[in-house]
Amino acid sequence: MKEVTIIGLGSMGSAMATVLLEKGYQVHTWNRSPHKAETLVAKGARYVPTVGEAIRASKTSIVCVSDYAASREVLDHEDARAALSGRTVLQLSTGSPQQARDFGAWMLGLGANYLDGAIAASPSQIGNPEAAIFFSGSKAAYDENEDMIERLAGYAPFLGEKVSAASTTDLAFLAYLFAAYIGFFHAARIMESDGLDVDHLGQLIASISPMIGDVMKYEGEVIHRAQFDQPQTSLHTCMVTIELLLQQASEAGMNNDFPVFAERMFSRAIQDGYGNEEVAALVKTLR
C-alpha cells in the first residue's frame, strides 16, 4: 500500500487526505487540533501524535498549513528536524517566491528532498480534472510522487528546478484572475444598468473561455518574441473601447473606477510611443 503523510488538516489538507484515502493510499495525518482528524480516521487514516513521528511514518510528507511561517513553526523542532533527513517534503502552503526559496534552502540544509507547490483550485475541486497544482524544485521528488500528484489534480505540471517557479507562476495566474474579477464585476454593473441578467454574462464568459485562452496565449507569445510591430489589436484600437466604457459609465451614472484605471494605463503606453503596436506592448510601459 502506498503511504503519505499530510501535515495540516484545514479544508485543503482534509480534501487531499480524503482523495488519497479514496485512491487507496495509507494516509498518516497530524494537525495541531487532533479533533480535525476524527472524520479522516473513521475513513481509514491514521492520526500520529507528533510531527516527527508523522514524518517518519512515510517517505513523503505533504505540508499544507496557512503559510510558510506556520510551516516553519510546525517543523522547526528537534525531533521534526531530525526526521526530515532523507525524506521528501511537498510544500503546499501559501507563500511568496522568496519564501519558497528560503524554505527550500532550509529543507535542503536539513537533508530533505524538497518540492514546492502552489494550489490553483478550491478544496472541492481536489481530485478532479479541473484542479491545478504547480510544482517546482526537486525533479526526483516530483517523479517519485507523480502518481500521487496526478490523483490530486488533473493539471499538475513540473515547472523546473528553480524552487520559486511554482509560487511565481501561481502569483502570475492570480494577478490575471483578480484583474478578471474586477473586469467581470464592472461588466455586471454594465448589464444591470440596462436591466439585463448578470447570470447570462457568466454563461457567456464560460462559453467563450477557450477563445479568451487563445487570445492570452497569443499575447504571451508576442511578449516572449518581442514581436509587437504587426498588431492584430493595437493599443489605439483598445483605447476606443476604453473610451466607450468611460462614456457608458457616465451615461449610466455608475462607478467608473475600472475604466479610469484602464484609461490611465493605456494612455501611458500610447504616450510612450506604442499606440500602433500590439496591445501586449503595454508590458513595455510596465517594465
N, C-alpha and C positions, 0 to 999 in steps of 0.2 A: 504494500500500500504506500502511495506517495504521501509524504508528510510536509507540512509547512507550519510555521509559527506566525501568528498575527498578533502584533503588539498594538493595542488601541482598538477599543470596541465602540467607537462612536457610530453614527449612522453608516458611514462609508466602510469602516473596518468590519462592522457586523454584516454588511451586504456582501463583502468579499468572502468572509468566513462562511456565510450561508451558501454562496455559489460553489465554493470549493468543496464543502461538505456534500452538496448535491452531485458534484462531479466525481465523488469517490475518494477525496483526499482525507487523510487523518489531519485534523486541524487542532493545533495546540494554541491556546489563547492566554493572553494576560491583559489586564486592564486595572487601572487604579481603583476603580469601583467594581469589585468582583461580581456584584449582583447583575451587572450588564451581560455577564457570560451565561446566565442561567438558561435562557432560551436556547442558546447555541449548544450548551452541554446536553440539554434534552434532545437535541438533534444528532448528538454523537461527538461533539467537540470535547476536548479535554482542557480543563482550566488548570493553569500552572501558577502556583502562588508567588513566585519571584521572577523577575526579569531574566536573571542569569539562567535559571532553570528552563525558562521558556526558550531562550536562545539555544541552549544545549539540546532541546527536545527534537530539533530538526536542523537540517543543513542550511535551510533558507528561512530568514525571518522577514516578514513584511512589517514595516513600521508605518502606522497611519494614525498620527495624532494631530493636534491642531496646527503645529508649525515646527520649524527646525529647533527653535529654542526649547519647546516641550520635548522634542525627541532627545535633545542633549541631556535635558534634566532626567529623563527616564533611563537613559543608557549610561550616564556618567557616574556609575557606582562600581566599586572594585570588582564585585562578582560579575556584573554585566560586562565590564571591560575585558575581563579575563576570558569570558565565554566567547567573545567575538572573534578571537583569533582563529583563522581557518574557516570561518562561517561566511555566509553570504547575506548581505543586508539589502533589501529593496526598500528604499525610502520613498514613501508616497504621501508624505506630509506636504503642506503648502509652504513655499518659500521663494526667495529671490534667487537669481543666478549666482550672486556672490555667496549667499548662504549655502547653496548647493556645493560650490567649490570648497568652502570652509569645512562643511560637514564631510564631504568626500575625502578631504585630506586627513581629517581626524580619523575616519574609519580605516583608511589605508595605514595610518600610523599605528592602529591597534591590530593590524593584521587581517582585517576583514576584506572580502571581495565586495565592492560597492556598486550598486546600480541605482541611479537616481531616476525618479519617475514623477510625472505630473498627470493627474487625472482630469480629463475633459469630459466629464459625464456626471450625472446625478446618481445617488445610490440605487435608485430603482432601475437604472439602465445597466448597472454592472452585470456582466454575464451575457449581455445581448449584443447583437451585431452593431448597433449604433453607438455603443460605448467606445471611447477612445482613451488610451493612456500612452503618453510619450515616455520613452526611456533613453537614457544615455549613461555612459560610464564604462563599466567592465563588460566587454563583449562576451567573455567567458561566462559571466554571471547571467547574462541575457540568454545565451544559448542553453545553459544548463536548466533554465527555468522557462523556456519558451512554451512548453506545453501548458504549464500553469498560467502563464501570461495570456495565452490565447483563450483560456477558459474565462478570464476576467473581462476581456474586451475584444470586440470584433476588429478594431483598428489599434494596433499596439506596435508602432514602428520603433526600431532601434536607430537613434539619430546620431550615433557616433560615440567615440570615446572621450570627447570633451564633456566633462561631467555636468557642466552647466547647460548643455544643449536642450535638455528636456524642459527645464524651467524657463529658459529664454523663449523656446517655441511656444510654451503654454501662455506666457505673458503676451507674446505677439498675437496669438489667437484671441486672447481675452480683450486686447485692445480693439481688434476687429469686431468682436462680439458686442462690446459695450458701445462702440460707435453705432453699430447696427441697432442696438436697443434705443438709443436716443433718436436715431432717424425714424425708427418704427413708431415710437411714441408721438413724435411730431406728426408723422403720417396719420396716426389715429385721430389726432385733433383736426387734421385736414378733412378726413372722412366725416367726423362728427359735425364739422362746420357746415356741411352740405346735407346733413341728415342721412348719411349713409352708414351702413352697419360695419363696425370695425372687424367683426369676425370674418367678413368676406375678404378684408385686406389680408388677414392672417392666412386664409386659404390660398389667396393669390400668391403670396410670398412662398408658401410651401410648394406650390405648383411650378413656379419658375426658378426655384433654388438651383437646379442644375445649370441653368443659363447664367445665373449670378456667379456660380462657381467657375464657369468657363471664363467669364469676364475677369475675375480676380486672378485666375491662372495666367491669363494673357498679360495683365498689368504687371504681375510678378516677373514674367519673362522679359518684358520691356525694361524693367528696372535692372534685372540681372545682366542684360546685354547692353544696357545704356543706349538703346535704340529709340530715342524719343522723337526723332525728326520725321517720322512717317505716321502721323496720327490717324487713328480711326475715330477717336474722340478727343478733340483738343481742349485745352483749358478755356479758351474763348467760348467754345460751344457749351461747355459746362456752366460757364458764367451766365449764359442766357437763362438756363433753368434755375439757377440760384436767384436771379433777379425776379423770376416768376414766383418763386417761393416767398420772397420778401413782399411782393405785390399782393399775393393771396392772403398772407398773414395780416397785412394792413387792411385789406378789404373786409376780412372776416373779423377783425378786431381781436385777434388771438395772439398768444405768446409767439415772439419771433426770435427767441434766443438761438435756436438751431440755425436758421438761415443767416442770421447776423454773423455767427461764428464761421459758417462756411464761406460767406462773402469775404470776411477778413482774410481767411486762409488763401482762397483762390486769388484775391486781389493782390496779395503779397507775391504770389508766384508769377502773376502776369506782370507786375511791376519789375520783377527780377528778369523779365525778358522771355518767359517760357510760354506766352499765350498761344502761340501757334504750334506748340509741341503736344505730344500725347499727354493726357491728364496725369499719367504717372509721373510726369516731370515735376509735379508738386513735391515729390520726395527730395528734389534738389534744393528747394527752399527749406524744407525741414532739416536738411543736412547743415 
